[in-house]
Amino acid sequence: MNLTECDKVEILVLVDNVVDTLSSTPFFVTRETAILRKRGLRRVSGAALCCANHGLSLVVTAHGPDGPRHMLFDGGPVDFAVERNGTRLGVDFGRIEAAMLSHGHWDHAGGLPRALGLVNAANGGKAIPLYLHPGMFHERATRQPDDGVMPMENVPSPRDWRDFGAEPIVTDRPTTVLDDLFYISGEIPRLTAYEHGFIEQVRRTGPDAPWEPDPLLMDERFMAVNVKGRGLVVFSACSHAGIVNVMHAATAAFPGVKPHAVIGGFHLSGTTEAIIPQTVQDLGQFNLDHILPAHCTGWRAVNALVAAYGEPKIAPAAVGKRFTFSAP
């Protein structure tokens, strides 16, 4: 599939599990405080800063041959996080031209309705394409130690998304969007022997249907852009498929294109902490220049990645950070 090279990609972390206004960063990362000061911050207070929340949302700008195009990758868990952080960081929601929901979980979908509302309010009420997988609309839950279940908030239906101001595009096929600058994957093949998915997850097809195992989460997809002279930048929101499987799928989709960076949640916390050593080792085969852990990666995995690869290859994400990758 053709993917147009961009001269530069900018990734603004709108929602993430952590804030970090103090740690030093490599040259390609701008911290939240620098963005806020540029926007006129003159006195620091709690009300002036962004907030962390369990989830992920990225505003991605790819600068292509015909100018910049703007994509929203997930919406975080809740309305107030999107609005609070977007307002403080100066996100021009009216310039966002398309969005995708990476998979059917509340911590990526819950803030999307408000994000779409902000987009519509700023662009004159124009609905934007929202890319969705047909498998994300079943009710889901996590199996508990007592064998009960804890239901998750449902993903809104395509009709609901239309009411929120989107033009839903429901497909499991890969596609390119916005001048072919952004690649949205199809379903991710499961190749590794150790990445087993979200083993506690169950789903049901109706309110009276039985709960059934749903560990593979086949509705999960990744996004990618190709930076001229650098290579592929891969966006993986939660990596329930396994981040190594994600990278295998990305390199298979674009053979001959060097993987440059990967950003997102790698889901190496909780019950998946056992696969941290093998995951860290196997990421080495892709010869990535940068690995940018976020959201559900977990501190143990971040520490293991830093121990294995060091800085600046490993540069953890946080709310308000902006990552910039440009052509040489």
Secondary structure, DSSP 8 states (H G I E B T S, - for coil): ----EESEEEEEEEE-S---SSS---TTEE-HHHHHHHTT--S--GGGS----SS-EEEEEEEETTEEEEEEE---S-HHHHHHHHHHHT--GGG--EEE--SS-HHHHTTHHHHHHHHHHHHTS--EEEEE-GGG-SEEEEE-TTS-EEE------HHHHHHTTEEEEE-SS-EEETTTTEEE--------SS----TTEEEESSTTS--EE--S-TT---EEEEETTTEEEEEESS-TT-HHHHHHHHHHHSTTS-EEEEEEE---SGGGGGGHHHHHHHHGGG--SEEEEEGGG-HHHHHHHHHHH-TTTB----TT-EEEEE--
